[in-house]
């Protein structure tokens, strides 16, 4: 989260890409962004996510990991009202938007992009999720998420809701929200 925060703050481009250091999706997320732009007169949405939750994604998970993922998604929907299926995937975001949101981001670790996407949703944006394939190399090792991480993420959702319950300060005026 320190590297993501620094990159988001320092990025000066029209878009900022936040992705995992091990590139678990290869270039599927970027291919999905390119396809979206091709289908929309060269324009990207304000928020695009390489999403493991997309119905066309190819992600093999064991029963425990699948159950934990489903449970966390349900908790995220109930506690925060989020509609995004996988806010913890690769995030490609409008540069001005992300630079406007970074000062309000507090959550560390696994919840960094969840908070980022939550604030984008609170600003009235609907993230576009594109399918990904989890690489065979990534699939071959156990998850790095511990039971303590799962508990911390659950508690973190309640902190997020309490901290941002006033609706936040960002009134996004990007192209999609203008209609």
Rosetta blueprint (number, residue, H / E / L):
1 X L
2 X H
3 X H
4 X H
5 X H
6 X H
7 X H
8 X H
9 X H
10 X H
11 X L
12 X L
13 X L
14 X L
15 X E
16 X E
17 X E
18 X E
19 X L
20 X L
21 X L
22 X L
23 X L
24 X L
25 X L
26 X L
27 X L
28 X H
29 X H
30 X H
31 X H
32 X H
33 X H
34 X H
35 X H
36 X H
37 X H
38 X H
39 X H
40 X L
41 X L
42 X L
43 X L
44 X L
45 X L
46 X L
47 X E
48 X E
49 X E
50 X E
51 X E
52 X L
53 X L
54 X L
55 X L
56 X L
57 X L
58 X E
59 X L
60 X L
61 X L
62 X L
63 X H
64 X H
65 X H
66 X H
67 X H
68 X H
69 X H
70 X H
71 X H
72 X H
73 X H
74 X H
75 X H
76 X H
77 X H
78 X H
79 X H
80 X H
81 X L
82 X L
83 X L
84 X L
85 X L
86 X L
87 X L
88 X L
89 X L
90 X E
91 X E
92 X E
93 X E
94 X E
95 X H
96 X H
97 X H
98 X H
99 X H
100 X H
101 X H
102 X H
103 X L
104 X L
105 X L
106 X L
107 X L
108 X L
109 X H
110 X H
111 X H
112 X H
113 X H
114 X H
115 X H
116 X H
117 X H
118 X H
119 X H
120 X H
121 X H
122 X H
123 X L
124 X L
125 X L
126 X L
127 X L
128 X E
129 X E
130 X E
131 X E
132 X L
133 X E
134 X L
135 X L
136 X H
137 X H
138 X H
139 X H
140 X L
141 X L
142 X L
143 X L
144 X L
145 X L
146 X L
147 X H
148 X H
149 X H
150 X H
151 X H
152 X H
153 X H
154 X H
155 X H
156 X H
157 X H
158 X H
159 X H
160 X H
161 X H
162 X H
163 X H
164 X L
165 X L
166 X L
167 X L
168 X L
169 X L
170 X L
171 X L
172 X L
173 X L
174 X L
175 X L
176 X H
177 X H
178 X H
179 X L
